[in-house]
Amino acid sequence: MTQSLGQPIDYIVMLGYFGAVVLFGMYFSRYTRSTKDFFLGGQRFAWWLIAFSGIATTVGSYSFVKYSDVGFKYGISSTQSYLNDWFWMPILMLIWLPIIYYARVTSVPEYFERRFGSHCRVASTLIILTYLVAYIGVNLFTLGQVFESLLGWRVMVGAAVTAVAVTLYVVAGGQTSVIMTDLAQGIILLVVGLGILFAGVWHFGGFGDFWGLLPTSHKFAFSELTDPPKFSALGIYVQDGIINTGAFVLMNQGMIMRFLSLKSVEDARKMAVCWILVLAPIAAIATAGGGWIARGLVENGELETPSQEAFVRAAHFLCAPGIFGFVLAALTAALMSTADTLINAVSAVFVNDIWKPFVQPKAQDKHLLLVARIVSVGAAVVGLAFVLIYVRAYESIYQAHAMVTASIPAPMVVAVLLGILWKRFTPTACFVTLVGGSAAMGLTFIHGVDDALIGPLSFGMGRDSYTFMRALYGVLVCGALGVSVSFFTKPKATAEVVGLVTGTELEAMRRYKGSEVNRRPGKKVRLRVKVDDALAGSELAVMPQDALDGMAAGPGDLVYAADVRWWFGGLRSVHLKVGEVGEESVIRMGPDALDGAHFRDGQDVVVEKIM
């Protein structure tokens, strides 16, 4: 059994944090009353809140361990994985976000059915569920290893304890609980990661002294193109930049739900800019910095540590008792902030793409909410089963993570990309891409066959690169299948794919609103809420003419009313449609809308035109 690190006070702090997060998440169950709340958080949140929440989802527990590991081995180039996301921004912001928002899809497989047909929905559902539960397993595997090094627990014990804690608040509060806990945890993990880096630099006497301790090979922003095979720039770009990031923005149901929890497409775009261009680079430094500091301590003769324990050992060396416990809490935060999103995503896909269409098509929302909570528990259990596989098959978290992200998502990423960019991409071609591509990826796990399939694409790096270069093989094979089959099969008519492919966004906006789009610029206005029983059961709002003039809005336009306290981030808010023009300086709404927004009759709100 591994000797534990830390003092009793450290574990009191860590366990106290564990309990606080569970209670904090369960508190927000009060905002979950429907499947829309459970899966999309009511589609109400502000961009800045979801940006911080999203970076917590991106930075899983494996990130601190994994990137500190490679930071210890290879230095500054360990940040290259997080800096490969920017080229996806035009596709995400200009094409994919408007499509999923205006088409009112609740899951990626639902998009596949509307774009290609039910057979593609079934195939994509199986792929995405496999991807999500395998990803849950990676996160549980990571914290299991961390607890093994800290407390001497077996990997499965640590993974199981974490799974129980996360599942408790996900089951209770769904997406709203996930978003709010991830907001807090996103801030904590960035503060802790950067804090370890700054504390280490201070310990060495300044940045110059720290920089001087690092080997020359550790001072480059990128690794060599094809060396080392397990961390080459080419392999990282293909696996992390193309497939992993593509999967994150195009098919990871957890992130799709996060995008759809925002109040508008405009806020979704703001969130994407902040997430990818601001917070992701900061996260790259925060997660890898512990490895750099550990390497400096080793070079200075102050520490001995294996690379996979670099972050924990460096933190233990630098932090006083109690503070080290807070660092352990950050690792816990990172695990929870990714696992909770994935568990919630599994329940969303299962309910929306299996249970509702095939098992209980006429089920009431209350029944679906119960099923979602039960499936959340099941997702955690299946994730634990994957931990057993990783313990036996992979020597490091980095390899387990790369296997999942380089192999499973490739057919889905290619299919979504062709589907949104190319009207000629046919339903038959999509099905062949998903099923045939998955089969082709499966062949690469057969020893000997992988040499024939991936070997020619490894650029001489050999078998050590196959975990990463499998992604390049997947892109080429799936792309070839999709394009070639499309030329020999019949595509859908243009009218059938409106709102589901680029170039049809304006018509999609008209359908979303139900009338012509009002694109005149306007301002926010402040009004007092007044409940009107005559509007019960509707989503209509009655507003005075001067307020409508200020917003450049009119009857039939969509508006968003939120609590005047901006720091709520949209937690108390509601979407409404302008009905009649009123005479008082108030916004009238029905009691259902008032209750769903968590407003009080007579309070002030800020109202803005959405469309």
Buried (B, 14 or more C-beta within 10 A) or exposed (E): EEEBBBBEBBBEBBBEBBEEBBEBBBBBBEBBBBBBBBBBBBBBBBBBBBBBBBBBBBBBBBBBBBBBBBBBBBBBBBBBBBBBBEEBBEBBBEBBBBBBBBBBBBBBBBBBBBBBBBBBBBBBBBBBBBBBBBBBBBBBBBBBBBBBBBBBBBBBBBBBBBBEBBBBBBBBBBBBBBBBBBBBBBBBBBEBBBBBBBBBBEBBEEEEEBBEBBEEEBEBEBBEEBBBBBBBBBBBBBBBBBBBBBBBBBBBBBBBBBBBBBBBBEBBBBBBBBBBEEBBBBBBBBBBBBBBBBBBBBBEEEBEBEBBBBBBBBBBBBBEEEBBBBBBBBBBBBBBBBBBBBBBBBBBBBBBBBBBBEEEEEBEEEBBBEBBBEBBBBBBEBBBEBBBBBBEEBEBBBBBBBBBBBBBBBBBBBBBBBBBBBBEBBBBBBBBBBBBBBEBBEBBEEEEEBBEBBBEBBBEBEBBBBBBBBBBBBBBBBBBBBBEBBEEBEBBEEEEBBBBBBEBBEBBBBBBBEEEBBEEEBEEBEBEBBBBEEBEEBBBBBBBEEBBEBBBBBBBBBBBBBBEEEEBBBBBBBBBBBBEEBEEBBBBBBBBBBEBBBBEEEEBBBBBBBB
